[in-house]
Amino acid sequence: MTVDAPYERIPLYVRAGSIIPMGPDMEWTDEKPLEEITLMVYPGADSDFTIYEDDGLTYGYERGEYAVTRIHWDDAAGKADIGPREGSYPGMPENRTYKVVVVGK
């Protein structure tokens, strides 16, 4: 396949069912709290994704100081199920907002 790829608009091919988490632009891991995560969902297949997070600064993850959130995309229903956050770590945001964006053609 040959496509145009100008610098200002580089093509991106994503597998059907992909879930890509996006956060604010940051220059280092603890610059801003991750209070909102945007989930870019590319429909076309069911899929599962796990968000892993820790403090980003220490080796606390080696002692079990981390959290995971499981996400399931049900393509037929057009619905994302976001499970509860499991685990914890020092400095973990108490609440989190998820914004689900279903990407069209």
N, C-alpha and C positions, 0 to 999 in steps of 0.2 A: 504494500500500500504506500502510495506517495501522497503526502499532504504538505500544505504550506506550514511553515514553522517560523514566522517572524519573531524577532526578539520580544516584542511586546505581547505576543499571544502564542505561547508554546503549547502544542497539543498534549493532552494527558489522557492516556487510555487506562480505564479502571474496570476491573472484573465485575460483572453483575453480582449484586449482593454485598459488595464491599461497604464497610462502615469505617469512615475515616474521622477520628476525633480532631477537632481544631480548637485552639485556645487563643488568647491574645498574643500579639507579637511581644517577645521578650528577648533580652540579651543574655540573661542568666536565669537559672532555675527558680530562684525565689524572689525575682524582681517584683512580681505581682501575684496575689492569691488567685488560684484558679476557681473562681466562684461560679463561672459559667463555661460549659463546654458545648460546642456546636458539633453535632454528629452529622456528617455528610454521608447520606445513605444513597447508594447507587442501586436502584431496583433491578429486578430481573431474576433473582434467586434468593432463597432463604439463606441466612448466614448468622454466625455468632462471632462476638468480639469480646475480649476482656481488656478493660482498662486497668493497668497496674500503676500504682503511685506510691511514692515514699517521700521522705523529706528532701531528697536530692542533694544532701550535703554530707551525710554521715554514713557509717556502715551499719546503722540501725536495722536495715533490712535483713542483715545476717542474724539478728536476734528476733526476727519476725515482726519488725516494726514497718509494716506496709499495709496497703489496702488494695482490694480488687473489686471491680464492678463488672458484672456480666451483662451483656446486651445481646438480645436476639431480635433479628429482623424477620418478620413473617411476611413474605412477599405477597401471598394471596390476599391477606388481610390489609396489606399496606400499613403495617403497624410495627413499631419498635417497642419491645418490652425491656425496660431497664430495671435490673435487679437491685436489691439493696447492697450498699457498700459493705464489704466484709473485711474485718481487720481495722487496724488503726496505727497511727504513728504520731509522734510529737509534732504539733503545729498543723495538724490536718484541719482543713476547713470544715466547720461544723455542718454547713449546708452547701448544697451544690445545685445549680440549675442546669438542665440539659435542654438544648434547643435542637430539635430534629429537623433537618432539611433534606427532603427527598429531591435528588438532582434529576432533572429531566434532560431530554435530548437537546 
